[in-house]
Amino acid sequence: MPVRILSALIGLFNLGNGLFAALLPDRWFLHAPGASATGPFNPHFVIDIGLGFTAAGIAFLAYAWRPRYRLLALGASGFVVFHALFHLTTLASGHHAYAAVDLQIALLAFAGLALCWPWQAAVREDAA
């Protein structure tokens, strides 16, 4: 049950962030920590990112609802984990202005990956 609750929370966070970016890209760009420091506003890019987070959110919510959708969440983890790795490389290269945000992104991404990693599947599916 804790796995399903954590998956739902990660799913809601990603879905909320994704819908915010996809539906209100200009507002998301202004409110997302560090986004406006990356260059001028590009609605196409922000909406693309928003749709990626929306898909990840839906996948984690599906997994929370039905544990048999673990592989869906695992696939969605690819986007959020690679996004987190990008943030960690900027942090490692000395850009510490948004260190807390970078670490939060990494924590959520790797927590989601750990929740749906296949080596835990047999234990969780038996409990569901």
WOPENOR-V62717 format. One record per residue. N is the residue number from 1. RES is the residue in one small letter. PSI is psi in whole degrees, -180 to 180 (NA if undefined). NEAR is the number of other ideal C-beta (glycine too) atoms within 10 Angstrom. Layout:
N:RES:PSI:NEAR  N:RES:PSI:NEAR
This chain:
1:m:-40:8  2:p:-34:7  3:v:-42:19  4:r:-39:17  5:i:-46:10  6:l:-40:17  7:s:-40:26  8:a:-41:15  9:l:-43:16  10:i:-40:28  11:g:-44:23  12:l:-41:14  13:f:-49:18  14:n:-41:26  15:l:-46:19  16:g:-47:13  17:n:-43:20  18:g:-44:22  19:l:-38:16  20:f:-48:18  21:a:-40:25  22:a:-36:18  23:l:-28:12  24:l:63:14  25:p:-38:20  26:d:-40:10  27:r:-42:12  28:w:-45:21  29:f:-39:19  30:l:-29:11  31:h:-21:12  32:a:121:17  33:p:122:13  34:g:-14:13  35:a:-45:18  36:s:-15:12  37:a:-6:9  38:t:-8:12  39:g:-171:8  40:p:156:6  41:f:131:14  42:n:100:13  43:p:-36:10  44:h:-47:8  45:f:-46:15  46:v:-42:21  47:i:-40:17  48:d:-48:13  49:i:-44:22  50:g:-41:20  51:l:-34:14  52:g:-45:20  53:f:-35:23  54:t:-46:21  55:a:-43:18  56:a:-43:29  57:g:-45:22  58:i:-42:17  59:a:-44:28  60:f:-34:29  61:l:-39:21  62:a:-42:18  63:y:-39:27  64:a:-36:21  65:w:-45:13  66:r:107:12  67:p:-19:19  68:r:-10:13  69:y:24:17  70:r:-44:22  71:l:-30:13  72:l:-46:19  73:a:-37:25  74:l:-43:18  75:g:-42:13  76:a:-27:26  77:s:-28:24  78:g:-48:13  79:f:-52:17  80:v:-33:27  81:v:-45:16  82:f:-35:11  83:h:-44:17  84:a:-41:22  85:l:-38:14  86:f:-46:13  87:h:-39:20  88:l:-34:16  89:t:-37:11  90:t:-38:17  91:l:-44:18  92:a:-25:9  93:s:6:8  94:g:3:6  95:h:95:14  96:h:7:10  97:a:-33:12  98:y:40:18  99:a:-42:12  100:a:-40:10  101:v:-44:15  102:d:-43:22  103:l:-37:14  104:q:-44:15  105:i:-45:21  106:a:-43:19  107:l:-48:11  108:l:-42:18  109:a:-48:24  110:f:-29:16  111:a:-44:15  112:g:-42:28  113:l:-44:18  114:a:-36:13  115:l:-34:22  116:c:9:25  117:w:137:13  118:p:-30:9  119:w:-15:7  120:q:-2:13  121:a:-46:15  122:a:-40:9  123:v:-48:10  124:r:-41:18  125:e:-32:11  126:d:-33:8  127:a:-22:10  128:a:NA:11
